[in-house]
Amino acid sequence: MGKIAVVAIAKAKPGQEEALKEALTRLVAPSKDDTGCIAYDLHQDVADPAVFIFYERWESKDLLDQHLAQPHLTAFGEKAGELLDGPFDVRILDILS
């Protein structure tokens, strides 16, 4: 497996939309600095502002796994339950073109 893309979808608990947006936004800069990161972009659904989507590209699955163990992500994971309405829906994709 070579380069991969990741789509990760999160939904805020009612009333936690702004807090989740702030917490996710704080992940962007340090994640872009993680080894192997090609792109790391956060989006907000226009039709449902409680939904946030990361689109990421990584040099390899191993480097993605290293990213997931970084302190900025583990710290987010510790407070995610207060903000998220269920777990992230994560898709790891082979890049074909």
N, C-alpha and C positions, 0 to 999 in steps of 0.2 A: 504494500500500500504506500503510495507516494503522498503528494499533497492532498489535504482534505479540507472540506468546508463543514461548518457547524451552524445549524439553525437552532436556537434555544428560545423558547417562548415561555414567558412568565405572565401571570395575572395577579394584580394586586388585590388584597382583601378590600372590601368596601371601606372607604375613608382613608386608605393607605396609599392611594395613587401617587401623591406628591412625594411621600417618604420613600416609596419604592423607586420612583424616578431618580431621586437624589442618590440613593444608595447604589443603583445600577450605574448611574453616570460616573460615580467615583471609581468604578471598576475599570473604566475605559482606558485612561492614561497609563496606569501601571500594567494593564494587560497588553497594551500595544508595545510595551518595552520588554515583555517576556520573550525569551529565546524561541524562535520559530514562528512568531506571529507575523503574518502577512497583512491581515486586515482584521479589525475588531470594531464593528459598528453597531451602535444601539439605535433602535427605532421604536416609535410609539404608534400604535394603531390609530388611524384617524377616526374610524367608526366606533372603536371602543377604547377610550384613553386609559383603561385599566390594564390593557395588554401591551407588553413590551417584548420586543424581538431583537435578539442579538444575531447578527450575521458575521461569522468569523471565517478566516482562512488560515490554515496552519501548514507548516512545512511537512509535518508528519503527525501520526497519532501519538507517538511517544512524546513529542514536544507538547502536544495538547495535554497529555496526562501530566506532564511536569507543570504546566500552567495551572491545572486544576488543583495542584498541591501547594500553590503559592500562598503566602500569608494573606494577601488582599482577598483572595477567594475564600479561604477558610474562615476569615473573620466575617465575611458576608454571610457564609453558611450558618454561623452561630446565631445570627439575628434574623435570618430569612423567614423563619416560621411566624414571626410577628407581622411580616409584610406580605407574604405570598398566600394566595388562595389556591393552595395545592402545589405540587412539585413542578419544576420546570419540565416542559416537553422538549426533549433534546433529540435532534437528528444529526448523525454524523454521516457525511456524504463523501463519496469518491468524486473528485473533480474530473469530469470527462472532457470538458472543452475549455 
